[in-house]
Amino acid sequence: MSETKEGVLYVVATPIGNLEDMSARAARTLAQVDAIAAEDTRHTLRLLQHLGIERPLISLHEHNEAARVARLRERLEAGGQLALVSDAGTPLISDPGFVLVRELRRAGCRVVPVPGPSALIAALSVAGLPTDRFTFEGFLPAKSASRRRQLEMGAMRAETRVFYESPHRIRDLLGDIEQTLGERQVVLARELTKTFETLLDGTAAELLQRMEADPDQARGEFVVMLAGAPPADTTTDDSEGEALIQALLDEGVAVKSAAAVATRMLGGRRKQWYQLALRLKADGEPD
């Protein structure tokens, strides 16, 4: 940390489970700042007690973040040094803090990252899926129709797609993946760095069967990683099928039904027609 009295907000990553993952720099930063803005002050208090640190805590969550900006900016402009933490992992990654950081930077305040644990990166590092490109989509919508729509819109993307999901919706998400994407490979990282850390992979249907056989596999917080779309099958001339499917979609026929019609009328692999229908539907969505 700087020894000058320049106002600084430190964005500090904290453990996602195993407290030994707290870096020396992160602990030192929390011990030296004037106050700590925390998503849940009770949760952060337990971490500080474990570290033997006593610092004033300021509640900052999705419901009060905008209202806190002016107060925290004033403290920084007066030379204060503050830290921002979330309940676990790196702040702003599906956690509060974006509004605060954006407004402080716009005001010319200094914002410094103190990097460390992130469930997203930890999961990708052990999933065995391509990581040269990936898309992080956070938590998908709670309603199945909206969730399926978002899954379908990215169905033709070649990169690995990553989501967060809670235990009470993980089965619903896997069911929607099965319905929209079929036998696409899925990797589940559950309870990362904690006692019951588990890594499972298979199709969505296979993972649902695992949870049916062992309900404990549906407990905890999840990082869900979805393999990208396979390379397009270019062995079949699909120009006729594309015209047929586009006409069906224009009439409001569902993607799955359009693929089934193309398979019956033109032959070929149903999966190929389904992927084509998904792409055409996504291309037709308004920007």
Phi, psi and omega per residue, in radians:
M1 nan 2.598 3.113
S2 -1.192 2.487 3.108
E3 -1.522 -0.143 3.107
T4 -1.333 2.950 -3.115
K5 -1.713 0.619 3.064
E6 -1.310 2.402 3.100
G7 -1.192 2.293 -3.108
V8 -2.488 2.438 2.916
L9 -1.874 2.092 3.070
Y10 -1.673 2.166 3.098
V11 -1.657 1.853 -2.901
V12 -1.894 2.160 3.041
A13 -1.400 2.410 3.133
T14 -2.164 2.877 -3.062
P15 -1.000 2.560 3.056
I16 -1.618 -0.041 3.133
G17 -3.102 -1.168 -3.114
N18 -1.343 2.014 -3.064
L19 -1.167 -0.294 3.100
E20 -1.231 -0.180 3.113
D21 -1.417 -0.055 3.085
M22 -1.206 2.150 -3.104
S23 -1.342 2.725 3.116
A24 -1.081 -0.677 3.141
R25 -1.133 -0.745 3.137
A26 -1.085 -0.783 3.140
A27 -1.111 -0.737 -3.140
R28 -1.129 -0.689 3.130
T29 -1.086 -0.828 -3.136
L30 -1.096 -0.549 -3.125
A31 -1.309 -0.384 -3.004
Q32 -1.845 -0.290 -3.127
V33 -1.251 2.879 3.142
D34 -1.316 -0.574 -3.135
A35 -2.809 2.837 -3.101
I36 -2.173 2.149 3.030
A37 -1.513 2.143 -2.996
A38 -2.257 2.499 3.111
E39 -1.068 -0.817 3.093
D40 -2.323 1.871 -3.041
T41 -1.091 -0.555 3.129
R42 -1.154 -0.730 3.126
H43 -1.133 -0.800 -3.126
T44 -1.171 -0.592 3.112
L45 -1.040 -0.699 3.123
R46 -1.115 -0.697 3.102
L47 -1.119 -0.781 -3.136
L48 -1.103 -0.680 3.105
Q49 -1.106 -0.685 3.090
H50 -1.084 -0.643 -3.112
L51 -1.494 -0.119 -3.102
G52 1.257 0.588 -3.090
I53 -1.956 2.391 3.038
E54 -2.126 1.974 3.126
R55 -2.461 2.590 3.043
P56 -1.099 2.479 -3.136
L57 -1.982 2.461 3.091
I58 -2.110 2.194 3.124
S59 -1.252 2.253 3.088
L60 -2.522 1.877 -3.118
H61 -2.390 -3.108 -3.008
E62 -1.075 -0.417 -3.079
H63 -1.539 -0.339 -3.101
N64 -2.168 0.059 -3.029
E65 -0.999 -0.859 -3.096
A66 -1.046 -0.637 -3.117
A67 -1.275 -0.357 -3.100
R68 -1.498 -0.291 -2.982
V69 -1.012 -0.895 -3.067
A70 -1.038 -0.750 -3.120
R71 -1.103 -0.785 -3.116
L72 -1.244 -0.626 3.090
R73 -1.078 -0.739 3.127
E74 -1.041 -0.694 3.141
R75 -1.162 -0.691 3.129
L76 -1.198 -0.730 -3.129
E77 -1.151 -0.376 3.075
A78 -1.550 0.086 3.107
G79 1.704 0.120 -3.128
G80 -1.228 2.692 3.069
Q81 -2.102 2.125 -3.032
L82 -2.188 2.775 3.033
A83 -2.143 2.594 3.040
L84 -2.062 2.217 3.081
V85 -2.303 2.703 2.976
S86 -1.863 -3.099 -3.126
D87 -1.128 -0.584 -3.132
A88 -2.802 2.466 3.070
G89 1.441 -2.704 -3.068
T90 -1.591 2.167 3.116
P91 -0.969 2.671 3.128
L92 1.398 -0.307 3.125
I93 -1.496 1.600 -3.008
S94 1.023 0.511 3.089
D95 -2.410 2.874 3.134
P96 -1.091 2.842 3.046
G97 2.267 -0.370 -3.104
F98 -1.029 -0.845 -3.106
V99 -1.066 -0.779 -3.130
L100 -1.077 -0.888 -3.100
V101 -1.102 -0.743 3.135
R102 -1.042 -0.837 -3.069
E103 -1.228 -0.629 3.114
L104 -1.169 -0.698 3.114
R105 -1.162 -0.695 3.083
R106 -1.068 -0.552 -3.132
A107 -1.461 -0.009 3.113
G108 1.510 0.204 3.119
C109 -1.357 2.663 3.134
R110 -1.495 2.279 3.106
V111 -2.192 2.193 -3.015
V112 -2.144 2.232 3.085
P113 -1.432 2.450 2.965
V114 -2.072 1.565 -2.933
P115 -1.226 2.822 -3.135
G116 3.102 -2.493 -3.014
P117 -1.048 2.526 3.034
S118 -2.630 2.150 3.137
A119 -1.050 -0.664 -3.138
L120 -0.992 -0.932 -3.079
I121 -1.248 -0.689 3.120
A122 -1.037 -0.754 -3.123
A123 -1.149 -0.798 3.141
L124 -1.066 -0.569 -3.055
S125 -1.195 -0.325 -3.088
V126 -2.117 0.064 -3.014
A127 -1.353 -0.473 -3.059
G128 1.343 0.328 3.053
L129 -1.861 2.738 3.137
P130 -1.017 2.362 -3.130
T131 -2.142 0.131 3.090
D132 -1.159 -0.486 3.003
R133 -2.488 2.390 3.029
F134 -2.661 2.770 3.114
T135 -2.073 2.178 3.088
F136 -1.755 2.128 -3.071
E137 -1.998 0.148 3.084
G138 1.063 -2.480 3.098
F139 -1.513 2.237 3.077
L140 -1.292 2.882 -3.131
P141 -0.994 2.654 -3.104
A142 -1.278 -0.542 -3.107
K143 -1.494 2.405 -3.037
S144 -1.024 -0.753 -3.096
A145 -1.054 -0.786 3.126
S146 -1.197 -0.651 3.136
R147 -1.126 -0.783 3.116
R148 -1.119 -0.654 3.134
R149 -1.086 -0.742 3.135
Q150 -1.198 -0.669 3.087
L151 -1.075 -0.766 -3.124
E152 -1.131 -0.692 -3.092
M153 -1.074 -0.510 3.139
G154 -1.818 0.224 -3.009
A155 -1.075 -0.545 -3.073
M156 -1.634 0.046 3.134
R157 -1.209 2.405 -3.064
A158 -1.461 -0.375 -3.065
E159 -1.458 2.845 3.056
T160 -1.135 2.375 3.097
R161 -1.909 2.418 -3.042
V162 -2.198 2.354 3.121
F163 -2.294 2.766 2.897
Y164 -1.818 2.568 3.082
E165 -2.626 2.619 -3.131
S166 -1.630 2.829 -3.093
P167 -1.100 -0.566 -3.073
H168 -1.379 -0.096 3.099
R169 -2.142 0.007 -3.031
I170 -1.111 -0.680 3.127
R171 -1.148 -0.705 3.124
D172 -1.100 -0.722 3.127
L173 -1.102 -0.797 3.138
L174 -1.088 -0.661 3.092
G175 -1.097 -0.690 3.127
D176 -1.224 -0.642 3.075
I177 -1.101 -0.742 3.116
E178 -1.066 -0.746 -3.088
Q179 -1.240 -0.624 -3.040
T180 -1.647 -0.546 -3.009
L181 -2.098 -0.057 3.058
G182 1.191 -2.214 -2.978
E183 -1.641 0.552 3.092
R184 -1.144 2.474 3.129
Q185 -1.221 2.374 3.108
V186 -2.210 2.417 3.027
V187 -2.108 2.236 3.117
L188 -1.900 2.202 3.002
A189 -1.898 2.046 -3.028
R190 -2.033 2.335 3.037
E191 0.941 0.846 -3.092
L192 -0.977 2.355 3.118
T193 1.186 0.049 3.140
K194 -1.732 3.115 -3.037
T195 -1.006 -0.717 -3.057
F196 -1.827 0.592 3.089
E197 -0.952 2.296 -3.110
T198 -2.462 2.500 3.045
L199 -2.186 2.089 -3.132
L200 -2.141 2.526 3.042
D201 -2.484 2.704 -3.109
G202 2.751 -2.969 3.004
T203 -1.331 2.892 3.111
A204 -1.037 -0.698 -3.137
A205 -1.112 -0.715 3.135
E206 -1.156 -0.678 3.136
L207 -1.194 -0.644 3.066
L208 -1.101 -0.669 3.090
Q209 -1.118 -0.682 3.098
R210 -1.073 -0.717 -3.141
M211 -1.229 -0.575 3.086
E212 -1.138 -0.715 -3.133
A213 -1.304 -0.545 -3.114
D214 -2.411 1.571 -3.084
P215 -1.003 -0.378 3.118
D216 -1.083 -0.432 -3.130
Q217 -1.246 -0.147 3.086
A218 -1.739 0.127 -3.118
R219 -1.733 2.670 3.084
G220 1.667 -3.113 3.141
E221 -1.634 2.470 -3.001
F222 -2.074 2.493 2.790
V223 -1.886 2.126 -3.085
V224 -1.880 2.129 -3.111
M225 -2.050 2.229 -3.021
L226 -2.018 2.188 3.137
A227 -1.068 2.574 3.111
G228 -1.223 2.944 -3.134
A229 -1.118 2.450 3.093
P230 -1.187 2.803 3.103
P231 -0.988 2.513 -3.112
A232 -1.086 2.436 3.075
D233 -1.433 1.907 -3.061
T234 -1.754 0.202 -3.086
T235 -1.346 -0.276 -3.107
T236 -2.012 2.357 3.054
D237 -1.310 1.906 -3.031
D238 -1.790 0.298 -3.117
S239 -1.098 -0.712 3.114
E240 -1.170 -0.733 3.122
G241 -1.141 -0.644 3.123
E242 -1.090 -0.749 3.132
A243 -1.132 -0.714 3.137
L244 -1.129 -0.840 -3.098
I245 -1.138 -0.712 3.128
Q246 -1.064 -0.699 3.115
A247 -1.123 -0.713 3.123
L248 -1.140 -0.770 3.125
L249 -1.094 -0.680 3.120
D250 -1.086 -0.466 3.117
E251 -1.534 0.047 3.095
G252 1.579 0.174 3.123
V253 -1.249 2.431 -3.127
A254 -1.158 2.721 -3.105
V255 -0.979 -0.849 -3.094
K256 -1.103 -0.710 -3.140
S257 -1.181 -0.687 3.118
A258 -1.094 -0.712 3.108
A259 -1.124 -0.685 3.135
A260 -1.131 -0.712 3.115
V261 -1.103 -0.776 -3.137
A262 -1.093 -0.671 3.125
T263 -1.117 -0.776 -3.122
R264 -1.160 -0.693 -3.032
M265 -1.464 -0.596 -3.006
L266 -2.024 -0.162 -3.086
G267 1.348 -2.817 -3.122
G268 1.458 -3.032 -3.086
R269 -1.528 2.282 -3.137
R270 -1.084 -0.647 -3.127
K271 -1.050 -0.677 3.136
Q272 -1.107 -0.790 3.131
W273 -1.138 -0.629 3.140
Y274 -1.121 -0.793 3.133
Q275 -1.112 -0.666 3.097
L276 -1.120 -0.741 3.123
A277 -1.093 -0.699 3.091
L278 -1.066 -0.753 -3.121
R279 -1.139 -0.765 -3.137
L280 -1.118 -0.669 3.130
K281 -1.157 -0.752 3.134
A282 -1.128 -0.694 3.131
D283 -1.123 -0.492 -3.110
G284 -1.506 -0.132 3.133
E285 -1.224 2.440 3.087
P286 -1.147 2.528 3.113
D287 -1.260 nan nan
